[in-house]
Structures are given as structure tokens and as C-alpha cells.
């Protein structure tokens, strides 16, 4: 019965995603680069034709030239067919990620997870899943590749049985450098061959535009991208127009740097929302705000790396899911540009969090009961504030107000703090594992 339910749910999601992709138009009005899939398709086309990938109209200023090489297989198909192909890839990645999490759960309980664990995990990311698949986004695909490299059920510390998985992480690093925090974890976990494969594949992808752009074109494209990334990272006033055609401020930006700026600085008049729920920031000097957010970002990065280093030799199966969740949430917080659909990366966190609820029923100590209540309360609040606060229920202005409150960013911060606590805490997971094996 459990398997039939999962199969039926998978088929329903697959039909929804594929039909929506097939019916998607090719832009709005004269804009033929509307939507992630169109932009990816055009960006890849520019690279393959040897033209400037950053020419106007601007498509992907924050991404390196190799992003077009990674997505170049889309050019084998007409645009509309490429939509369906990419939707099928997204669905395959979604199924593979659920299978990976299921395999991990069986290392702590051979019977596998109760049906409600994957179902509730899907519900908690459903809004992000819908946004990512609606326009052909890549967050589900990139996340799955990264998690397959980092989450290795059944491989104890020091074991590196599947170094080929490093190629998956290398592909993502070739498309975008955001998952760099996963690299030291592979080293500390003893998966050095996986790390080597990841770095080699990433290097080859970043070099590969040489074949279409030539030496001068390659140097020009990468010089422009690197200059843009540095300028964007060093930008003090995040409300100001960034250089190098990087995306300007909107309330859709949900990374930590924008949340801190919103609450500590003064929101410019053009971004003030007409709602009794909207309130101004504290009005601090923009340089003070910039220093504060950089200190917070450094603290999160440093604390994450310290926790991973401390847990590097632990053999409990829980260590891997907590470390993966910590890395995913830290990446969401520290990435300069984060839309809501990026938060699909929290799926392993939700799966692990729900797995704690499923496996702690046998231990009814006071500490366990308190932690269960905290998890249930946190998940419920997250679902209400981040899962239900959509444009469908709140309208366009209501959605923007919720974005201005940065509830999604707060959710990522909660996921990071809970994953950090679980990774640092000396829990009884090893004892529970041995009792169930």
C-alpha cells in the first residue's frame, strides 16, 4: 500500500510537471528570453556560437561562461522539446533524491521510513518545487547532484567507494560556485578521491569555453564575470543598482545579506510596500550594516566549518544527514543571490528532521520529548509562514509583504541552527542504529 501511494504520487507530479512544461509559451510579447529555460537555452547557444555570453539582452550575469557549456545539451532539441526534456530530467532527479534519502533511512532502520516522512518532506518544499519546475529552473537538478556526492549511506568515514560521484559535484561547480562549502567536508570525511574528481571536472568545464570563444574571448568573458562577482560581493549598499548587469534589488532576494540590510538599514521609498504589516528598518548607516552582515556571514561560515571538522570522524548515520542539511542551509544563507525556489535544497533537512520524529518514539525521556515538541512546532510554523504564504492566498502585494519580512530566510536560519545543534550534540543515534540493525 505504501509503495502504491508513492507510485501514484510520483505519476501525478510527473504528469503535472511535464504537461505544464509542454504548454509553456516562448516568452511574453517581444521578450524571447523570459523564464529560466529560455535564458539557459539562449546562454548555451551564445557559448556554442562563440559569441559574447554577456551581450545584451543580459541573461546570466552571475553565472560563469561554463554555465552555458553545462547546459549545451539542451541545444540538441528545439526550445519547446527542450522544455519537456528538462522537465523529465527534473523529475528523474527528484525521484533519485527521494531514493537516496530512502536508502539513507534504511541505514538507521532496515524497514525503511514510514510513508508520512517522505510525504511531509515533499509538502514542506512543494511551493519551491512548483516554482523551480514551472520555468525550467535548475535548483532541483543541482541540489540532487551535490547531495549524491556528499550524502553517502553505508560509507563510513575514510571510505571512498564511489569517487565517480565527485563528477556530479564538479558539474555543479562548473555551473555555479555556490556549493564550495561541500569540498572541505569531503576532505575531512576521507573522500579525497571524490574531491579530486570534483575539482578536475569543474576545472575542465571552466576551461572548455576556450574551444568556442578562443583565448581572447575566454579571457574577456571570465574577466568580466570575475569582476562582476567581486563588485557584487563588495557592494555596500544593496539597494543601489549593481554593476556588470547583475540583478538589482527586489523583494524576491532572500539571502541573508539582503535580510540583514532590509532590517538594519532604511528601505528606499521606491521599495516601500503599501501594507500595515510593512515597517521600516532601523535606519543604521549603510557602512555599519555592511560590516554587520559580513561579520554574520563570516560567523555562519566559520561555525559551519568548525562543526563539520569536529564531526569528521563520527560513524553514526545521522552525522551524514545532519552535515548535508547544515551545508545546504548554510549555502542558502551565504549565497549572494537566492530566490525562493533555491530552498528546495532543504529537502534533506526536512527528511532528516521528520526521521528524528519517526525514530524517537521508542525513547520517551524528557529531553527527547522536548526536542520532539520543538521539531513539530518548528515544522508547523515553517509550513504556515513559508509554505502557505503564496500569491494564490495572499495576492501579489501580500506575497511581497511576506518576502519583505524574510520568513523564508528565517526558515533557512532555523534549519541551519537545528542542523548545527544536531551535528554538535552527542545524541544516542549510534545506540539506536545498533538496536535496529
VEXDREN-2710 file (C-alpha; in Angstrom, 1 decimal):
% VEXDREN-2710
k/r/px/py/pz
1/UNK/0.0/0.0/0.0
2/UNK/2.8/2.4/0.9
3/UNK/4.6/1.7/-2.4
4/UNK/1.4/2.1/-4.4
5/UNK/0.8/5.5/-2.8
6/UNK/4.3/6.7/-3.6
7/UNK/4.0/5.5/-7.2
8/UNK/0.6/7.2/-7.6
9/UNK/2.0/10.5/-6.2
10/UNK/5.1/10.3/-8.4
11/UNK/3.0/9.8/-11.5
12/UNK/0.7/12.7/-10.6
13/UNK/3.7/15.0/-10.0
14/UNK/5.3/13.8/-13.3
15/UNK/2.2/14.4/-15.3
16/UNK/1.7/17.9/-13.8
17/UNK/5.3/18.9/-14.4
18/UNK/5.6/17.5/-18.0
19/UNK/2.2/18.9/-19.1
20/UNK/3.0/22.3/-17.7
21/UNK/6.4/22.3/-19.4
22/UNK/4.9/21.3/-22.8
23/UNK/2.3/24.1/-22.6
24/UNK/4.7/26.8/-21.6
25/UNK/4.9/29.7/-24.0
26/UNK/8.1/31.0/-25.5
27/UNK/8.2/34.4/-23.8
28/UNK/6.0/37.4/-23.1
29/UNK/5.4/39.8/-26.0
30/UNK/8.7/40.6/-27.8
31/UNK/10.8/39.1/-24.9
32/UNK/12.0/35.7/-26.1
33/UNK/14.3/35.2/-23.0
34/UNK/11.5/35.0/-20.4
35/UNK/11.9/32.2/-17.9
36/UNK/14.8/30.2/-16.8
37/UNK/14.7/27.6/-19.6
38/UNK/14.7/30.2/-22.3
39/UNK/17.6/32.1/-20.7
40/UNK/19.6/28.9/-20.3
41/UNK/18.8/27.9/-23.9
42/UNK/20.0/31.2/-25.2
43/UNK/23.0/31.4/-23.0
44/UNK/24.1/28.0/-24.1
45/UNK/23.5/29.0/-27.7
46/UNK/25.8/32.0/-27.4
47/UNK/28.6/29.9/-26.0
48/UNK/28.3/27.3/-28.7
49/UNK/28.3/30.0/-31.4
50/UNK/31.4/31.7/-29.9
51/UNK/29.7/35.0/-29.2
52/UNK/29.8/37.1/-26.0
53/UNK/27.6/35.3/-23.5
54/UNK/27.1/38.5/-21.6
55/UNK/25.9/40.6/-24.5
56/UNK/22.6/42.5/-24.3
57/UNK/20.0/41.4/-23.6
58/UNK/21.7/40.2/-20.4
59/UNK/20.8/36.6/-19.4
60/UNK/23.0/35.3/-16.7
61/UNK/25.5/37.8/-15.4
62/UNK/26.0/36.0/-12.0
63/UNK/26.9/32.7/-13.8
64/UNK/30.3/31.8/-15.3
65/UNK/30.7/31.1/-19.0
66/UNK/30.9/27.4/-18.3
67/UNK/27.3/27.5/-17.2
68/UNK/26.4/27.6/-21.0
69/UNK/28.7/24.5/-21.6
70/UNK/26.9/22.6/-18.8
71/UNK/23.5/23.3/-20.4
72/UNK/24.6/23.0/-24.0
73/UNK/22.9/19.6/-24.4
74/UNK/19.6/21.5/-24.4
75/UNK/20.6/22.8/-27.8
76/UNK/20.1/19.4/-29.3
77/UNK/16.4/20.0/-29.3
78/UNK/14.0/22.7/-30.4
79/UNK/13.1/25.0/-27.5
80/UNK/9.7/23.5/-26.8
81/UNK/11.1/20.0/-26.8
82/UNK/14.0/21.1/-24.6
83/UNK/11.3/22.2/-22.1
84/UNK/9.9/18.7/-21.9
85/UNK/13.4/17.1/-21.8
86/UNK/14.4/19.3/-18.9
87/UNK/11.2/18.6/-17.1
88/UNK/12.0/14.9/-17.4
89/UNK/15.5/15.5/-16.1
90/UNK/14.0/17.4/-13.1
91/UNK/11.6/14.5/-12.4
92/UNK/14.4/11.9/-12.6
93/UNK/16.5/14.0/-10.2
94/UNK/13.5/14.3/-7.8
95/UNK/13.0/10.6/-7.8
96/UNK/16.7/9.9/-7.4
97/UNK/16.9/12.3/-4.5
98/UNK/14.0/10.6/-2.7
99/UNK/15.6/7.2/-3.3
100/UNK/18.9/8.5/-1.9
101/UNK/17.1/9.7/1.3
102/UNK/15.2/6.4/1.5
103/UNK/18.5/4.5/1.2
104/UNK/20.0/6.7/4.0
105/UNK/17.0/6.0/6.3
106/UNK/17.5/2.2/5.8
107/UNK/20.9/2.6/7.4
108/UNK/19.2/3.5/10.7
109/UNK/16.1/1.3/10.2
110/UNK/16.1/-1.6/7.8
111/UNK/12.3/-1.4/7.4
112/UNK/12.5/2.0/5.7
113/UNK/10.8/5.2/6.5
114/UNK/7.1/5.5/7.3
115/UNK/5.1/6.8/4.4
116/UNK/4.4/10.2/6.2
117/UNK/8.2/11.0/6.3
118/UNK/8.7/11.5/2.6
119/UNK/5.2/12.8/2.1
120/UNK/5.5/15.6/4.6
121/UNK/9.0/16.4/3.4
122/UNK/7.6/16.9/-0.1
123/UNK/4.8/19.0/1.3
124/UNK/7.2/21.3/3.1
125/UNK/9.1/22.0/-0.2
126/UNK/6.1/21.8/-2.5
127/UNK/6.0/25.6/-3.0
128/UNK/9.7/25.7/-4.0
129/UNK/9.3/22.6/-6.2
130/UNK/6.4/24.2/-8.1
131/UNK/8.4/27.4/-8.7
132/UNK/11.5/25.6/-9.8
133/UNK/9.8/23.3/-12.3
134/UNK/7.4/25.9/-13.6
135/UNK/10.0/27.8/-15.7
136/UNK/12.6/25.1/-16.1
137/UNK/14.8/26.1/-13.1
138/UNK/17.9/24.2/-12.2
139/UNK/17.8/24.1/-8.4
140/UNK/16.4/20.6/-8.1
141/UNK/18.9/19.3/-10.6
142/UNK/21.9/21.0/-9.0
143/UNK/20.9/20.0/-5.5
144/UNK/20.4/16.4/-6.4
145/UNK/23.9/16.2/-8.0
146/UNK/25.5/17.9/-4.9
147/UNK/23.7/15.6/-2.4
148/UNK/24.7/12.5/-4.2
149/UNK/28.3/13.5/-3.9
150/UNK/28.0/14.4/-0.2
151/UNK/25.4/12.0/1.3
152/UNK/26.9/8.5/1.2
153/UNK/24.7/6.0/3.0
154/UNK/26.7/3.0/4.2
155/UNK/30.1/4.6/3.6
156/UNK/31.9/5.2/7.0
157/UNK/34.4/8.0/7.4
158/UNK/37.6/7.3/5.5
159/UNK/35.7/5.1/2.9
160/UNK/35.5/6.4/-0.6
161/UNK/33.8/3.6/-2.5
162/UNK/32.2/5.8/-5.2
163/UNK/34.6/8.5/-6.2
164/UNK/32.8/8.9/-9.5
165/UNK/30.1/10.9/-7.6
166/UNK/32.6/13.7/-7.4
167/UNK/31.9/14.3/-11.1
168/UNK/28.3/15.3/-10.1
169/UNK/29.6/17.9/-7.7
170/UNK/32.1/19.0/-10.4
171/UNK/29.3/19.6/-12.9
172/UNK/27.5/21.9/-10.4
173/UNK/30.8/23.8/-9.6
174/UNK/31.2/24.2/-13.3
175/UNK/27.7/25.8/-13.5
176/UNK/27.9/27.9/-10.3
177/UNK/30.4/28.1/-7.5
178/UNK/27.9/28.2/-4.6
179/UNK/28.4/24.7/-3.2
180/UNK/32.1/25.2/-2.4
181/UNK/31.5/24.5/1.3
182/UNK/30.9/20.9/0.4
183/UNK/34.6/20.5/-0.6
184/UNK/36.2/20.6/2.8
185/UNK/33.6/18.2/4.1
186/UNK/34.6/15.6/1.5
187/UNK/38.3/16.1/2.5
188/UNK/37.6/15.8/6.3
189/UNK/35.3/12.8/5.7
190/UNK/38.2/11.0/4.0
191/UNK/36.6/11.1/0.5
192/UNK/39.7/12.6/-1.2
193/UNK/39.3/10.8/-4.5
194/UNK/35.7/12.1/-4.7
195/UNK/37.1/15.6/-4.0
196/UNK/39.8/15.2/-6.7
197/UNK/37.3/14.1/-9.3
198/UNK/35.0/17.1/-8.4
199/UNK/37.8/19.6/-8.8
200/UNK/39.1/18.0/-12.1
201/UNK/35.6/18.0/-13.7
202/UNK/35.0/21.6/-12.5
203/UNK/38.3/22.7/-13.9
204/UNK/37.7/21.1/-17.3
205/UNK/34.3/22.7/-17.5
206/UNK/35.7/26.1/-16.8
207/UNK/38.4/25.7/-19.4
208/UNK/36.1/24.3/-22.0
209/UNK/34.7/27.6/-23.3
210/UNK/38.2/28.1/-24.8
211/UNK/37.1/25.9/-27.7
212/UNK/34.2/28.2/-28.7
213/UNK/35.3/31.6/-27.5
214/UNK/39.0/31.4/-28.3
215/UNK/41.7/32.6/-25.9
216/UNK/40.8/36.3/-26.1
217/UNK/37.1/35.6/-25.8
218/UNK/37.6/33.3/-22.9
219/UNK/39.8/35.8/-21.0
220/UNK/37.3/38.6/-21.7
221/UNK/34.3/36.6/-20.6
222/UNK/35.9/35.2/-17.4
223/UNK/37.4/38.6/-16.7
224/UNK/34.0/40.2/-16.9
225/UNK/32.3/37.5/-14.8
226/UNK/35.0/37.6/-12.1
227/UNK/35.0/41.4/-11.9
228/UNK/31.2/41.3/-11.6
229/UNK/31.3/38.8/-8.8
230/UNK/33.9/40.8/-6.9
231/UNK/32.0/44.0/-7.4
232/UNK/28.7/42.4/-6.3
233/UNK/30.2/40.8/-3.2
234/UNK/31.9/44.1/-2.2
235/UNK/28.8/46.2/-2.8
236/UNK/28.0/48.2/0.3
237/UNK/24.5/49.5/-0.5
238/UNK/22.5/46.5/-1.7
239/UNK/19.5/48.8/-2.6
240/UNK/21.7/50.6/-5.1
241/UNK/21.9/49.4/-8.8
242/UNK/24.7/46.8/-9.0
243/UNK/27.3/47.0/-11.8
244/UNK/28.1/44.4/-14.6
245/UNK/24.3/43.9/-15.2
246/UNK/23.9/41.9/-12.0
247/UNK/20.3/41.7/-10.9
248/UNK/19.1/44.7/-8.9
249/UNK/17.3/44.6/-5.6
250/UNK/13.8/43.1/-5.5
251/UNK/11.9/41.6/-2.6
252/UNK/12.5/38.2/-4.2
253/UNK/16.1/38.3/-3.0
254/UNK/16.0/36.0/0.1
255/UNK/19.6/35.6/1.1
256/UNK/21.0/36.6/4.5
257/UNK/22.8/39.7/3.2
258/UNK/19.5/41.2/1.9
259/UNK/17.6/40.3/5.0
260/UNK/20.2/42.0/7.3
261/UNK/20.2/45.1/5.1
262/UNK/16.4/45.3/5.0
263/UNK/16.1/45.2/8.8
264/UNK/19.1/47.3/9.8
265/UNK/19.2/50.0/7.0
266/UNK/16.4/52.2/5.6
267/UNK/14.3/50.8/2.8
268/UNK/14.2/53.3/-0.1
269/UNK/10.9/54.9/-0.9
270/UNK/10.6/53.0/-4.2
271/UNK/10.6/49.7/-2.4
272/UNK/8.3/50.6/0.5
273/UNK/5.1/48.5/0.4
274/UNK/1.6/49.7/1.0
275/UNK/0.6/47.5/3.9
276/UNK/0.1/47.9/7.7
277/UNK/2.4/44.9/8.1
278/UNK/5.3/46.7/6.4
279/UNK/7.7/48.5/8.6
280/UNK/11.0/50.4/8.1
281/UNK/14.4/49.1/9.1
282/UNK/16.4/50.6/12.0
283/UNK/18.0/53.2/9.8
284/UNK/21.6/52.4/10.6
285/UNK/24.4/53.8/8.3
286/UNK/24.8/51.6/5.3
287/UNK/28.5/51.0/6.0
288/UNK/27.6/49.8/9.5
289/UNK/25.1/47.5/8.0
290/UNK/27.6/46.2/5.5
291/UNK/30.1/45.4/8.2
292/UNK/27.5/43.7/10.4
293/UNK/26.2/41.4/7.6
294/UNK/29.8/40.5/6.7
295/UNK/30.6/39.6/10.3
296/UNK/27.4/37.5/10.4
297/UNK/28.2/35.7/7.2
298/UNK/31.8/35.0/8.4
299/UNK/30.4/33.7/11.7
300/UNK/28.0/31.3/9.9
301/UNK/30.7/30.1/7.6
302/UNK/33.2/29.6/10.4
303/UNK/30.8/27.9/12.7
304/UNK/29.7/25.6/9.9
305/UNK/33.2/24.6/9.1
306/UNK/34.1/24.1/12.7
307/UNK/31.1/21.8/13.3
308/UNK/31.9/19.8/10.2
309/UNK/35.6/19.4/11.3
310/UNK/34.5/18.3/14.7
311/UNK/32.1/15.7/13.3
312/UNK/34.5/14.4/10.6
313/UNK/35.2/11.1/12.3
314/UNK/31.8/10.2/13.6
315/UNK/30.4/6.9/12.3
316/UNK/26.8/7.4/13.1
317/UNK/24.5/7.5/10.0
318/UNK/22.9/10.6/11.5
319/UNK/26.1/12.6/11.0
320/UNK/25.8/12.5/7.2
321/UNK/22.3/13.8/7.1
322/UNK/22.9/16.5/9.6
323/UNK/26.1/17.6/7.8
324/UNK/24.4/17.6/4.5
325/UNK/21.5/19.6/6.0
326/UNK/23.9/22.1/7.6
327/UNK/25.8/22.6/4.4
328/UNK/22.6/23.1/2.3
329/UNK/21.2/25.6/4.7
330/UNK/24.5/27.5/5.1
331/UNK/24.8/27.6/1.3
332/UNK/21.3/29.2/1.1
333/UNK/22.2/31.8/3.7
334/UNK/25.6/32.7/2.3
335/UNK/24.9/32.7/-1.4
336/UNK/24.8/36.3/-2.7
337/UNK/21.6/35.7/-4.8
338/UNK/18.9/33.4/-3.5
339/UNK/15.4/33.1/-4.8
340/UNK/12.7/31.1/-3.0
341/UNK/13.0/28.2/-5.4
342/UNK/16.6/27.7/-4.2
343/UNK/15.1/26.5/-0.9
344/UNK/14.4/23.1/-2.5
345/UNK/17.8/22.3/-1.1
346/UNK/16.2/22.0/2.3
347/UNK/14.5/18.7/1.4
348/UNK/17.3/16.6/3.1
349/UNK/16.9/18.7/6.2
350/UNK/13.1/18.2/6.3
351/UNK/13.6/14.5/5.6
352/UNK/16.1/14.2/8.4
353/UNK/14.0/16.2/10.8
354/UNK/11.0/14.1/10.2
355/UNK/13.1/11.0/10.5
356/UNK/14.0/12.1/14.0
357/UNK/10.3/12.2/14.9
358/UNK/9.8/8.7/13.4
359/UNK/12.7/7.1/15.2
360/UNK/12.5/8.8/18.6
361/UNK/9.1/7.3/19.6
362/UNK/10.9/4.4/21.4
363/UNK/12.8/6.9/23.6
364/UNK/10.4/8.9/25.7
365/UNK/12.9/10.6/28.0
366/UNK/12.3/14.3/29.0
367/UNK/15.0/15.6/26.6
368/UNK/13.6/13.6/23.7
369/UNK/10.0/14.7/24.3
370/UNK/11.2/18.4/24.4
371/UNK/13.1/18.0/21.2
372/UNK/10.2/16.3/19.5
373/UNK/7.9/19.2/20.5
374/UNK/10.4/21.7/19.3
375/UNK/10.7/20.0/15.9
376/UNK/6.9/19.6/15.5
377/UNK/6.3/23.3/16.4
378/UNK/9.1/24.5/14.1
379/UNK/7.9/22.4/11.2
380/UNK/4.3/23.7/11.7
381/UNK/5.4/27.3/11.9
382/UNK/7.6/26.9/8.8
383/UNK/4.7/25.4/6.8
384/UNK/2.4/28.2/7.7
385/UNK/4.8/31.1/7.1
386/UNK/6.8/29.7/4.2
387/UNK/4.6/27.1/2.6
388/UNK/1.2/28.7/2.7
389/UNK/2.1/32.4/2.3
390/UNK/1.9/32.3/-1.5
391/UNK/0.5/34.7/-4.0
392/UNK/-2.5/32.4/-4.6
393/UNK/-3.7/33.0/-1.0
394/UNK/-2.3/36.5/-0.2
395/UNK/-2.3/38.2/-3.6
396/UNK/0.7/40.0/-5.2
397/UNK/1.1/42.7/-2.5
398/UNK/0.6/40.2/0.3
399/UNK/3.3/37.9/-1.1
400/UNK/5.7/40.8/-1.4
401/UNK/5.0/41.8/2.2
402/UNK/5.9/38.3/3.4
403/UNK/9.0/38.5/1.3
404/UNK/9.9/41.8/2.9
405/UNK/9.7/40.0/6.3
406/UNK/12.2/37.4/5.0
407/UNK/10.3/34.5/6.5
408/UNK/12.0/32.1/4.0
409/UNK/15.4/33.4/5.1
410/UNK/14.4/33.0/8.7
411/UNK/13.4/29.4/7.9
412/UNK/16.8/28.7/6.4
413/UNK/18.4/30.2/9.5
414/UNK/16.2/27.9/11.7
415/UNK/17.2/24.9/9.6
416/UNK/20.9/25.8/9.9
417/UNK/20.7/26.3/13.7
418/UNK/18.8/23.0/14.2
419/UNK/21.2/21.1/11.9
420/UNK/24.1/22.7/13.8
421/UNK/22.7/21.6/17.1
422/UNK/22.1/18.1/15.9
423/UNK/25.6/17.8/14.5
424/UNK/27.3/19.1/17.6
425/UNK/25.1/17.2/20.1
426/UNK/26.2/13.9/21.4
427/UNK/23.0/12.0/20.8
428/UNK/22.1/8.4/21.1
429/UNK/21.8/7.7/17.4
430/UNK/24.6/5.2/17.3
431/UNK/22.9/3.1/20.1
432/UNK/19.5/3.3/18.2
433/UNK/21.2/2.2/15.0
434/UNK/22.8/-0.8/16.6
435/UNK/19.4/-1.8/18.2
436/UNK/17.7/-1.7/14.8
437/UNK/20.3/-3.5/12.8
END
